[in-house]
């Protein structure tokens, strides 16, 4: 049986005030409060001259500051649109209202009816005529000047972060605006948004380790989806020629600055297109989203380049983006041709000596148990990706590592695939989709030597093959990591900063581990 949390002295003091609010005949947790306007709208109603009563307004917000000055009490309240000062005058309020005001603390939610007035110092204020308690806060807020400095605490208690850390709420609201922009861009091009299953019988459509679960009624094991791809292609077979989904995807892998085990991505499929069509679409989506961010910052984006800050650098998202082949970038940064197997192996050994490639991979390579293209891919990841500032489309990948991709007619060893890189971060991945069911079936059965199961896409999906046999139109397919897009557009260098609730260990587990470490 769970035990209730202990009440600290701050909560005890607030509970005493809550009881006083009840004695005064008010509900400490509030009721419906109709007719209020945003604080930013109320500020617009303030007269320009000081000491003059302006329009009557009704607002609601959270108390973030309070101070005394003789028979006046000054409070600052904040809502999602901004902040405003309140003036409580003992002479203008009833004794009951003055006593009710005395039960307020930082963090409480209140409703205010009053008149707009500008103080002698020019401060836009509301002269309070009636106070309504909307919710008594029982938690002491962070100390004003130092606040909460532990990042884990802020992420674990995101509500405190949103209230008291400057800029956090604005950035996360901007995330929603970016996603709305993506939907708008696709809507203008007649794409249909759909929802597909989260529970899959086969963890297909990507190379990743899945989370597993069990369905009791059917008595079968299932996977949380690692990609959106295969169901969306089946919808394209069914005649939804331009289709997309924005959804959560789950991969049971590491956590770092650019990876969270559950993340948001968009996958888009366009019948009768190819990977070049997807490059054009990617540029349009990102450019429109960059305009939204620039407008939010007050920048006039008409006929201007779409340049956004990235640390002490900047990123120019103005289309067209650079387009470079995998082969030319490999030769530029690795110093050898990707078709020269001996030179590629030598480069891999150099990178291994520098700690950029794992020893176990090198051991497999030297025993001859790794496909040459897997070595090429490992070297590319180790020495090319981080060097790509971009935005740059890396096009034309080795076909053997792209089993869902159509080959180039001029060179079957090359797949019509691109990845978009920005400052070393993979942002988008796209193919000219393979629609030959016999070849797709063969590739699903092909496991490249030296490629681990979790890194392989060789996972047979018979339902998907059946759909391909019905006939899927030639198409382009595109996936964009929404979290990474938001990171790049908002100058955020950790994925946890732009996810409302990133995955963390439960607080009890984290505390237990800290205690154990202390005992050791």
Secondary structure, 3 states (H helix, E strand, C coil): CCCCCCCCHHHHHHHHHHHHHHHCCCCCCCCCCCCCCCHHHHHCCCCCCECCCCCEEEEEEEEEEEEEECCEEEEEEEECCEEEEEEEECCCCCHHHHHHHCCCCCCCEEEEEEEEEECCCCCEEEEEEEEEEEECCCCCCCCCCCCCCCHHHHHHCHHHHHHHCCCHHHHHHHHHHHHHHHHHHHHHCCCEECCCCCEECCCCCCCCCCCEEEECCCCEEEEECCCCHHHHHHHHHCCCCEEEEEEEEECCCCCECCECCEEEEEEEEEECCCHHHHHHHHHHHHHHHHHHHHHHCCCCCCCCCCEEEECCEEEECCCCCEEEEHHHHHHHHHCCCCCCHHHHHHHHHHHHHCCCCCHHHHHHHHCCCCCHHHHHHHHHHHHCHHHCCCCEEEEEEEHHHCCCECEECCEEEEEEEEEEEECCEEEEEEEEECCCHHHHHHHHCCCCCCCCHHHCCCCCCHHHHHHHHHHCCCEEEEEEEHHHHHHHHCCCCCHHHHCCCCCCCCHHHHHHHHHHHHHC
